[in-house]
Amino acid sequence: MTNYTLQASREWWSQQWLDLLDSYRFKKRLERARNYARQGNVLSIEFKGAKVLARVQGSEVEPYKVSLSLEPFTDEQWGYVIETMSQRAIFAAKLLAGEMPQNIEEVFTANGLSIFPFTLGDVQSKCSCPDKANPCKHIGALYYQLGDRFSEDPFVLFQLRGRTKEQIISDLRQLRNAKIQPNTIETPEIQQSIPNNKYSVKIDSFWQYNEPLESSLVVIAPSTNEMVLDVLGAIPLAKEEENVVNSTSSDVVMKYLNTVYRDVSQKAFLTAMNVGGS
């Protein structure tokens, strides 16, 4: 394969990682590092937390020990990132499917972070070889091997920042379940409340109110001169044949009802003012 073919076959996040290494100005050293990676000189790669430990075969019999790490994010920072991921359904779906979303970097930049290192100086690396340059060809070989690992599993890139694939998937699922859970709990509560409240109204005491009103309330008794009876007029009752005061039956009824209305208004007023102890 040509270099162009190799570059085109890599995933975009893997290529962005390697672009960082390609910015290194010592091109011949990078070419040797690339050959080391292709020829299988990277004997083993092991993750120890967020640090990568590798054994790279050089010109000596004993392979060199290489370590590489990025500054891991704190638990609080990862909490913000995971929450932002969960709010973007497409991000959560792709990550759960093992795919890196095209604009995943937006999730990190929105929280003031960057999943990718800006410069080689942001990468902490060591090699047991005598070469004082950093990255040496052994460290460079590990860079290229990690690029291939990123293509196979994008979560390796997250692991360099302190979160494994299992942790991220677990956190995403917990957040999604937490958002769904309230809807599943509320439904049975509403259904149960209907039969409980069906016969909660006590008909015998529905119209009673035994508590005194607030003393600050202003109680206005209705005028007895503007009652419904005045509007309706006299009740059409038959006349009595003998009436010493020449009053009709309707007059008698009206006078009686007027007395009743005044009495009721007075009692209502006294009750509203909590006078009389009744």
PEHU-V291625 format. One record per backbone hydrogen bond with DSSP energy under -0.5 kcal/mol. NH is the residue of the N-H (numbers start at 0). CO is the residue of the C=O. If there is no record, write none. Layout:
nh: {NH	NH}
co: {CO	CO}
This chain:
nh: {5	6	7	8	9	9	14	15	16	17	18	19	20	21	22	22	23	26	29	30	31	32	33	34	35	36	37	38	39	40	42	42	43	45	47	47	50	51	52	52	53	54	55	56	63	65	65	66	67	68	69	69	71	72	77	78	79	80	81	82	83	84	85	86	87	87	88	90	91	91	92	93	94	95	96	97	98	100	103	105	106	107	108	109	110	111	112	121	122	123	123	124	125	127	139	140	141	142	143	144	145	146	147	148	149	150	151	152	155	156	157	158	159	160	161	162	167	168	169	170	171	172	173	174	175	176	177	178	179	180	181	182	183	183	184	185	186	187	188	189	190	191	192	193	194	195	196	197	199	202	205	207	216	218	219	220	225	226	230	231	232	236	242	245	251	252	253	254	255	256	257	258	259	260	261	262	263	264	265	266	267	268	269	270	271	272	273	274}
co: {1	2	3	4	5	6	10	11	12	13	14	15	16	17	18	19	20	24	25	26	27	28	29	30	31	32	33	34	36	35	40	54	54	52	45	50	47	67	45	50	65	43	63	40	55	53	63	125	51	123	49	159	69	160	73	74	75	76	77	78	79	80	81	82	83	84	86	87	84	87	88	89	90	91	92	94	93	98	100	102	103	103	104	105	107	108	107	118	119	68	121	122	66	64	135	136	137	138	139	140	141	142	143	144	145	146	147	148	152	153	153	154	155	157	158	157	163	164	165	166	167	168	169	170	171	172	173	174	175	176	177	179	179	180	180	181	182	183	184	185	186	187	188	189	190	191	192	193	196	200	202	204	213	216	217	218	222	223	226	227	228	234	240	242	247	248	249	250	251	252	253	254	255	256	257	258	259	260	261	262	263	264	265	266	267	268	270	269}
